[in-house]
Amino acid sequence: MIPPTDPRDIHCISVPTPYLVGPVNCYLLDGPSPVLVDCGPATEAAESALRAGLAAHGVRPSDIDTIVLTHHHADHAGGLGWLRRESAALVVGHPFNDLWLRGNSDDLNRQSEFYAWLYRYCDSPVPPASHLLERATDAAAETGYSTLDRPLVEGDSVELGTGLWQVFETPGHAGTSISLVRSDGVALVGDTLLQRISSNAFAEPPYPGETKRHRSLLAYRRSLNRLAALDVSLVLPGHGPSFSDHAPLIARRLRNQEERSQRLLAGIDEGHVTVLALTYLLFPGLAENQLFLGLSEVIGHLDILEEAGVARHGGEAPARYVRS
């Protein structure tokens, strides 16, 4: 199959990250007012790569009119620090970005308390408070961020570059995730859909309007189904190459999720009844620094089983799962 051709007015700038996922894609949208979609992490290597990528297209940081955040994660939002020092660009994205990026002490305490509860829920040792705070502040570190200049929510239309883009809320990988679709079918989706790897649906605290833990994977499945139904001709993702034929890829991802959920249901029958035990069943030899990713994955699949009515849990410190 011939790889799809990216639009001439959208330039992908590959920026290195210190994370296992590898480089992040930042997109420069041509037009009378240059637009940057995502801005890489807060590292010297990332800043150098982004500066060089902008310069290759004749754009200085001070020329950028708008910075769009597809979501709040540090590899996509960390570069706001140096960019905001050098430009007067407006920052736009989902309003929930504020909860993660403004560094408000109440937000940080709430997030840190949630992660401490989450580890107890999973029957996992609770990391030191400093590690919990590090997770809560990771995306906010050195961004110089206060609040969004303009929120983007479901149903909005926004002029960016040379076109009009429709905004779709696509939570799951992050509760802040949005996707933008142009009239020609080009879609900027952040990490909601990647061609080569499946995106993790990270466990997150309740968002405004929620009273319990955010069910990230259930939200993610709804977002994937919505994205599959959209008239999209080309996907510009947050990592990896651009691609077309997004609907068959989404169908495969949903099937894989269901198969993994069934493996966990069998694990419950085998006597693995806590999230931690099921995590090591699914990911034998999981490295300690990847434990949160594994716990998030397993919790999400257990949510699928509970929603289907085939499993249930009791207790919270830890939670124990049984077949319904």
Secondary structure as a PSIPRED ss2 file (coil, helix, strand):
# PSIPRED VFORMAT (PSIPRED V4.0)

   1 M C   1.000  0.000  0.000
   2 I C   1.000  0.000  0.000
   3 P C   1.000  0.000  0.000
   4 P C   1.000  0.000  0.000
   5 T C   1.000  0.000  0.000
   6 D C   1.000  0.000  0.000
   7 P C   1.000  0.000  0.000
   8 R C   1.000  0.000  0.000
   9 D C   1.000  0.000  0.000
  10 I E   0.000  0.000  1.000
  11 H E   0.000  0.000  1.000
  12 C E   0.000  0.000  1.000
  13 I E   0.000  0.000  1.000
  14 S E   0.000  0.000  1.000
  15 V E   0.000  0.000  1.000
  16 P C   1.000  0.000  0.000
  17 T C   1.000  0.000  0.000
  18 P C   1.000  0.000  0.000
  19 Y C   1.000  0.000  0.000
  20 L C   1.000  0.000  0.000
  21 V C   1.000  0.000  0.000
  22 G C   1.000  0.000  0.000
  23 P C   1.000  0.000  0.000
  24 V E   0.000  0.000  1.000
  25 N E   0.000  0.000  1.000
  26 C E   0.000  0.000  1.000
  27 Y E   0.000  0.000  1.000
  28 L E   0.000  0.000  1.000
  29 L E   0.000  0.000  1.000
  30 D C   1.000  0.000  0.000
  31 G C   1.000  0.000  0.000
  32 P C   1.000  0.000  0.000
  33 S C   1.000  0.000  0.000
  34 P C   1.000  0.000  0.000
  35 V E   0.000  0.000  1.000
  36 L E   0.000  0.000  1.000
  37 V E   0.000  0.000  1.000
  38 D C   1.000  0.000  0.000
  39 C C   1.000  0.000  0.000
  40 G C   1.000  0.000  0.000
  41 P C   1.000  0.000  0.000
  42 A C   1.000  0.000  0.000
  43 T C   1.000  0.000  0.000
  44 E H   0.000  1.000  0.000
  45 A H   0.000  1.000  0.000
  46 A H   0.000  1.000  0.000
  47 E H   0.000  1.000  0.000
  48 S H   0.000  1.000  0.000
  49 A H   0.000  1.000  0.000
  50 L H   0.000  1.000  0.000
  51 R H   0.000  1.000  0.000
  52 A H   0.000  1.000  0.000
  53 G H   0.000  1.000  0.000
  54 L H   0.000  1.000  0.000
  55 A H   0.000  1.000  0.000
  56 A C   1.000  0.000  0.000
  57 H C   1.000  0.000  0.000
  58 G C   1.000  0.000  0.000
  59 V C   1.000  0.000  0.000
  60 R C   1.000  0.000  0.000
  61 P H   0.000  1.000  0.000
  62 S H   0.000  1.000  0.000
  63 D H   0.000  1.000  0.000
  64 I C   1.000  0.000  0.000
  65 D C   1.000  0.000  0.000
  66 T E   0.000  0.000  1.000
  67 I E   0.000  0.000  1.000
  68 V E   0.000  0.000  1.000
  69 L C   1.000  0.000  0.000
  70 T C   1.000  0.000  0.000
  71 H C   1.000  0.000  0.000
  72 H C   1.000  0.000  0.000
  73 H C   1.000  0.000  0.000
  74 A H   0.000  1.000  0.000
  75 D H   0.000  1.000  0.000
  76 H H   0.000  1.000  0.000
  77 A H   0.000  1.000  0.000
  78 G C   1.000  0.000  0.000
  79 G C   1.000  0.000  0.000
  80 L H   0.000  1.000  0.000
  81 G H   0.000  1.000  0.000
  82 W H   0.000  1.000  0.000
  83 L H   0.000  1.000  0.000
  84 R H   0.000  1.000  0.000
  85 R H   0.000  1.000  0.000
  86 E H   0.000  1.000  0.000
  87 S C   1.000  0.000  0.000
  88 A C   1.000  0.000  0.000
  89 A C   1.000  0.000  0.000
  90 L E   0.000  0.000  1.000
  91 V E   0.000  0.000  1.000
  92 V E   0.000  0.000  1.000
  93 G E   0.000  0.000  1.000
  94 H C   1.000  0.000  0.000
  95 P C   1.000  0.000  0.000
  96 F C   1.000  0.000  0.000
  97 N H   0.000  1.000  0.000
  98 D H   0.000  1.000  0.000
  99 L H   0.000  1.000  0.000
 100 W H   0.000  1.000  0.000
 101 L H   0.000  1.000  0.000
 102 R C   1.000  0.000  0.000
 103 G C   1.000  0.000  0.000
 104 N C   1.000  0.000  0.000
 105 S H   0.000  1.000  0.000
 106 D H   0.000  1.000  0.000
 107 D H   0.000  1.000  0.000
 108 L H   0.000  1.000  0.000
 109 N H   0.000  1.000  0.000
 110 R H   0.000  1.000  0.000
 111 Q H   0.000  1.000  0.000
 112 S H   0.000  1.000  0.000
 113 E H   0.000  1.000  0.000
 114 F H   0.000  1.000  0.000
 115 Y H   0.000  1.000  0.000
 116 A H   0.000  1.000  0.000
 117 W H   0.000  1.000  0.000
 118 L H   0.000  1.000  0.000
 119 Y H   0.000  1.000  0.000
 120 R H   0.000  1.000  0.000
 121 Y H   0.000  1.000  0.000
 122 C H   0.000  1.000  0.000
 123 D C   1.000  0.000  0.000
 124 S C   1.000  0.000  0.000
 125 P C   1.000  0.000  0.000
 126 V C   1.000  0.000  0.000
 127 P C   1.000  0.000  0.000
 128 P C   1.000  0.000  0.000
 129 A H   0.000  1.000  0.000
 130 S H   0.000  1.000  0.000
 131 H H   0.000  1.000  0.000
 132 L H   0.000  1.000  0.000
 133 L H   0.000  1.000  0.000
 134 E H   0.000  1.000  0.000
 135 R H   0.000  1.000  0.000
 136 A H   0.000  1.000  0.000
 137 T H   0.000  1.000  0.000
 138 D H   0.000  1.000  0.000
 139 A H   0.000  1.000  0.000
 140 A H   0.000  1.000  0.000
 141 A C   1.000  0.000  0.000
 142 E C   1.000  0.000  0.000
 143 T C   1.000  0.000  0.000
 144 G C   1.000  0.000  0.000
 145 Y C   1.000  0.000  0.000
 146 S C   1.000  0.000  0.000
 147 T C   1.000  0.000  0.000
 148 L C   1.000  0.000  0.000
 149 D C   1.000  0.000  0.000
 150 R E   0.000  0.000  1.000
 151 P E   0.000  0.000  1.000
 152 L C   1.000  0.000  0.000
 153 V C   1.000  0.000  0.000
 154 E C   1.000  0.000  0.000
 155 G C   1.000  0.000  0.000
 156 D C   1.000  0.000  0.000
 157 S E   0.000  0.000  1.000
 158 V E   0.000  0.000  1.000
 159 E E   0.000  0.000  1.000
 160 L E   0.000  0.000  1.000
 161 G C   1.000  0.000  0.000
 162 T C   1.000  0.000  0.000
 163 G E   0.000  0.000  1.000
 164 L E   0.000  0.000  1.000
 165 W E   0.000  0.000  1.000
 166 Q E   0.000  0.000  1.000
 167 V E   0.000  0.000  1.000
 168 F E   0.000  0.000  1.000
 169 E E   0.000  0.000  1.000
 170 T C   1.000  0.000  0.000
 171 P C   1.000  0.000  0.000
 172 G C   1.000  0.000  0.000
 173 H C   1.000  0.000  0.000
 174 A C   1.000  0.000  0.000
 175 G C   1.000  0.000  0.000
 176 T C   1.000  0.000  0.000
 177 S C   1.000  0.000  0.000
 178 I E   0.000  0.000  1.000
 179 S E   0.000  0.000  1.000
 180 L E   0.000  0.000  1.000
 181 V E   0.000  0.000  1.000
 182 R E   0.000  0.000  1.000
 183 S C   1.000  0.000  0.000
 184 D C   1.000  0.000  0.000
 185 G C   1.000  0.000  0.000
 186 V E   0.000  0.000  1.000
 187 A E   0.000  0.000  1.000
 188 L E   0.000  0.000  1.000
 189 V E   0.000  0.000  1.000
 190 G E   0.000  0.000  1.000
 191 D C   1.000  0.000  0.000
 192 T C   1.000  0.000  0.000
 193 L C   1.000  0.000  0.000
 194 L C   1.000  0.000  0.000
 195 Q C   1.000  0.000  0.000
 196 R C   1.000  0.000  0.000
 197 I C   1.000  0.000  0.000
 198 S C   1.000  0.000  0.000
 199 S C   1.000  0.000  0.000
 200 N C   1.000  0.000  0.000
 201 A C   1.000  0.000  0.000
 202 F C   1.000  0.000  0.000
 203 A C   1.000  0.000  0.000
 204 E E   0.000  0.000  1.000
 205 P C   1.000  0.000  0.000
 206 P C   1.000  0.000  0.000
 207 Y C   1.000  0.000  0.000
 208 P C   1.000  0.000  0.000
 209 G C   1.000  0.000  0.000
 210 E C   1.000  0.000  0.000
 211 T C   1.000  0.000  0.000
 212 K C   1.000  0.000  0.000
 213 R C   1.000  0.000  0.000
 214 H E   0.000  0.000  1.000
 215 R C   1.000  0.000  0.000
 216 S H   0.000  1.000  0.000
 217 L H   0.000  1.000  0.000
 218 L H   0.000  1.000  0.000
 219 A H   0.000  1.000  0.000
 220 Y H   0.000  1.000  0.000
 221 R H   0.000  1.000  0.000
 222 R H   0.000  1.000  0.000
 223 S H   0.000  1.000  0.000
 224 L H   0.000  1.000  0.000
 225 N H   0.000  1.000  0.000
 226 R H   0.000  1.000  0.000
 227 L H   0.000  1.000  0.000
 228 A H   0.000  1.000  0.000
 229 A H   0.000  1.000  0.000
 230 L C   1.000  0.000  0.000
 231 D C   1.000  0.000  0.000
 232 V C   1.000  0.000  0.000
 233 S C   1.000  0.000  0.000
 234 L E   0.000  0.000  1.000
 235 V E   0.000  0.000  1.000
 236 L E   0.000  0.000  1.000
 237 P E   0.000  0.000  1.000
 238 G C   1.000  0.000  0.000
 239 H C   1.000  0.000  0.000
 240 G C   1.000  0.000  0.000
 241 P C   1.000  0.000  0.000
 242 S C   1.000  0.000  0.000
 243 F E   0.000  0.000  1.000
 244 S C   1.000  0.000  0.000
 245 D C   1.000  0.000  0.000
 246 H H   0.000  1.000  0.000
 247 A H   0.000  1.000  0.000
 248 P H   0.000  1.000  0.000
 249 L H   0.000  1.000  0.000
 250 I H   0.000  1.000  0.000
 251 A H   0.000  1.000  0.000
 252 R H   0.000  1.000  0.000
 253 R H   0.000  1.000  0.000
 254 L H   0.000  1.000  0.000
 255 R H   0.000  1.000  0.000
 256 N H   0.000  1.000  0.000
 257 Q H   0.000  1.000  0.000
 258 E H   0.000  1.000  0.000
 259 E H   0.000  1.000  0.000
 260 R H   0.000  1.000  0.000
 261 S H   0.000  1.000  0.000
 262 Q H   0.000  1.000  0.000
 263 R H   0.000  1.000  0.000
 264 L H   0.000  1.000  0.000
 265 L H   0.000  1.000  0.000
 266 A H   0.000  1.000  0.000
 267 G H   0.000  1.000  0.000
 268 I H   0.000  1.000  0.000
 269 D H   0.000  1.000  0.000
 270 E C   1.000  0.000  0.000
 271 G C   1.000  0.000  0.000
 272 H C   1.000  0.000  0.000
 273 V C   1.000  0.000  0.000
 274 T C   1.000  0.000  0.000
 275 V H   0.000  1.000  0.000
 276 L H   0.000  1.000  0.000
 277 A H   0.000  1.000  0.000
 278 L H   0.000  1.000  0.000
 279 T H   0.000  1.000  0.000
 280 Y H   0.000  1.000  0.000
 281 L H   0.000  1.000  0.000
 282 L H   0.000  1.000  0.000
 283 F C   1.000  0.000  0.000
 284 P C   1.000  0.000  0.000
 285 G C   1.000  0.000  0.000
 286 L C   1.000  0.000  0.000
 287 A C   1.000  0.000  0.000
 288 E H   0.000  1.000  0.000
 289 N H   0.000  1.000  0.000
 290 Q H   0.000  1.000  0.000
 291 L H   0.000  1.000  0.000
 292 F H   0.000  1.000  0.000
 293 L H   0.000  1.000  0.000
 294 G H   0.000  1.000  0.000
 295 L H   0.000  1.000  0.000
 296 S H   0.000  1.000  0.000
 297 E H   0.000  1.000  0.000
 298 V H   0.000  1.000  0.000
 299 I H   0.000  1.000  0.000
 300 G H   0.000  1.000  0.000
 301 H H   0.000  1.000  0.000
 302 L H   0.000  1.000  0.000
 303 D H   0.000  1.000  0.000
 304 I H   0.000  1.000  0.000
 305 L H   0.000  1.000  0.000
 306 E H   0.000  1.000  0.000
 307 E H   0.000  1.000  0.000
 308 A C   1.000  0.000  0.000
 309 G C   1.000  0.000  0.000
 310 V C   1.000  0.000  0.000
 311 A E   0.000  0.000  1.000
 312 R E   0.000  0.000  1.000
 313 H E   0.000  0.000  1.000
 314 G E   0.000  0.000  1.000
 315 G C   1.000  0.000  0.000
 316 E C   1.000  0.000  0.000
 317 A C   1.000  0.000  0.000
 318 P C   1.000  0.000  0.000
 319 A C   1.000  0.000  0.000
 320 R E   0.000  0.000  1.000
 321 Y E   0.000  0.000  1.000
 322 V E   0.000  0.000  1.000
 323 R E   0.000  0.000  1.000
 324 S C   1.000  0.000  0.000
